[in-house]
Amino acid sequence: MTTMTDTTNRALIPLPLAAARALLLGGGIATIVSAFLAWTWTSEFPGDLTITGYPGGLQWLTLIAGVLTTVFALSAYGVPGLGWLIPARNNAPLVLTAIGAFGVTWYTIISIAAELGGLANLEPGGWVAAIASLLPVIGAFALPEPHTESTKANLKAYIAKPDGIPAPAPLSPWLERAVITVVTIIGLAVFTYGIDTEYGELFVGFLIVVVFAVWALHTAGLMDRFSGIVARNRSFTLAMGFAAAIAFPFTQTDDHYANIGVNILVFGTVALGLNIVVGLAGLLDLGYVAFLGVGAYTAALVSGSEFSRFSGVHFPFWAAALAGAAASLIFGVLIGAPTLRLRGDYLAIVTLGFGEIFRIAVNNMDGESGPDITNGPNGIPSIPDLNFFGFNLGEAHDIAGFTIGRFANYYLLMVLIMALVVLVYTRAADSRIGRSWIAIREDETAATAMGINGFRVKLIAFALGASLAGLAGTVSAHVTYSVVPTPYQFAGSTPPNSAFLLAAVVLGGMGTVAGPILGAALLYLLPEKLVFLQDKSLLAFGIALILLMRFRPEGIIANRRRQLEFHETGQLDVPDTTTLSGEPAAVTKAGA
């Protein structure tokens, strides 16, 4: 299998090394300069790209991509202090950053022509940007490939050190925590910028820059080194992650984005519960969203809504949350007990049927087609806001000079619930029962032969995952003010539904904590931001799914076990990796 590192380090364009370097550096600087020129004459294109001397809209993304290209190009010249940028000593980061700058720039140029009616709407600055962003790509693909004799020497070095990356000098604990803190701040800034994008074109450009930047950091070896730092400071990393999550609503001036944030957390919590069933136990559940609905309907029935069948009952939130989680757990046991003796496709079909049965049942419990419990298609509206010790989550509050709106209040509540869910997930995954889940997932027959009660272990996974989804459903009912049957289906154009939940787990990374949360964030933001695609949003999602499954089948954030499953570690390709000075470096593994 040929990797990105293999393919991008061959000299596809016959240029001398000095000329290739010059194109990289000069093109990166020219790309930065072009962001300060006017790209079009009219302000009808979003972002106002008519100003000379100050970037606007998508020009900011071209500027950032150009800076990244220039910095990596300077490292190719051996500038002191920049050698740490590419510990893997290969050319792939140069190629990827150049492609990122080229992609966002040409996407903007094409969008201007498409929306304004032709290339005649471009100013000279637009043409300068298009040519300038092309130069680093030519330079990156012109870097020479290593010589045969040096390649053989590198193969021996690879066998001596299988990872192909020199071991970094250890950092002090305080310095490692400082690195984690800086990365957390950058991550919060990137997420805030992405969620605050005002129009679809800006969000697409943001995705282009982020994808190629992260890919470049991965091929450079920086992600591997950071993963090692995180492994040595796991508790501190989790604390910083939740601190960044809590800080998010304080960065917002519009409560609408806090609404997006709380829905992402609800979606992510449910995906993390599904990750227990699918990622750890290996059970394909296609009706999991029904457990979210069970929790939401339970909370709606006991939270004091005047349209509830039990309108005189008003539980405090902690009691409603426990009731929703318990109801989902009971349904999980009732559904799992007769079905978990099935395997594979048969189990998937049964769980798919359960999800549809739930939706149809609550749709018919209107007093006419069935018992009067859920108010049928009209659902249960007017669910009151939560109140904690006189603190009404439905009202805005001033905290340390910041105004926190209704959705921000619920967002902070979901952060606390997410922390609880992550704690439950990590404890369960590292426990004896968690290892039993993994054994069942890998080979149920062998696990049973070793004395593991497969049915009991799978039932516990099913029940625990269902209870976590029900807990998230109790908050979702109060956030949306009402509960209706429509969202609780297998597939639809917007999440949450069972298909999107399963996709969040698979794309984010099965068996990990951060993977399903990241997958949920992406899959919720894409329909929210790409409204200009309208009915083509599912097509775009399908294409993205195919590309990701082709180039990273283990998911965006994958554990070591999943990587070993999808990539053969024993097979070595002929190394095509060169150092930044043009000399061969350590070879890479196939598929790494």
Secondary structure as GFF3:
##gff-version 3
##sequence-region A 1 592
A	DSSP	alpha_helix	4	8	.	.	.	ID=ss1
A	DSSP	alpha_helix	17	34	.	.	.	ID=ss2
A	DSSP	alpha_helix	58	76	.	.	.	ID=ss3
A	DSSP	three_ten_helix	83	85	.	.	.	ID=ss4
A	DSSP	alpha_helix	92	116	.	.	.	ID=ss5
A	DSSP	three_ten_helix	119	121	.	.	.	ID=ss6
A	DSSP	alpha_helix	124	141	.	.	.	ID=ss7
A	DSSP	alpha_helix	148	160	.	.	.	ID=ss8
A	DSSP	alpha_helix	173	196	.	.	.	ID=ss9
A	DSSP	alpha_helix	200	220	.	.	.	ID=ss10
A	DSSP	alpha_helix	222	232	.	.	.	ID=ss11
A	DSSP	alpha_helix	234	247	.	.	.	ID=ss12
A	DSSP	three_ten_helix	248	251	.	.	.	ID=ss13
A	DSSP	alpha_helix	255	275	.	.	.	ID=ss14
A	DSSP	pi_helix	276	280	.	.	.	ID=ss15
A	DSSP	alpha_helix	289	302	.	.	.	ID=ss16
A	DSSP	alpha_helix	317	339	.	.	.	ID=ss17
A	DSSP	alpha_helix	344	364	.	.	.	ID=ss18
A	DSSP	three_ten_helix	376	378	.	.	.	ID=ss19
A	DSSP	beta_strand	387	388	.	.	.	ID=ss20
A	DSSP	beta_strand	391	392	.	.	.	ID=ss21
A	DSSP	beta_strand	397	399	.	.	.	ID=ss22
A	DSSP	beta_strand	402	404	.	.	.	ID=ss23
A	DSSP	alpha_helix	406	430	.	.	.	ID=ss24
A	DSSP	alpha_helix	432	442	.	.	.	ID=ss25
A	DSSP	alpha_helix	444	449	.	.	.	ID=ss26
A	DSSP	alpha_helix	454	480	.	.	.	ID=ss27
A	DSSP	alpha_helix	498	508	.	.	.	ID=ss28
A	DSSP	alpha_helix	514	529	.	.	.	ID=ss29
A	DSSP	three_ten_helix	531	536	.	.	.	ID=ss30
A	DSSP	alpha_helix	537	551	.	.	.	ID=ss31
A	DSSP	alpha_helix	560	566	.	.	.	ID=ss32
###
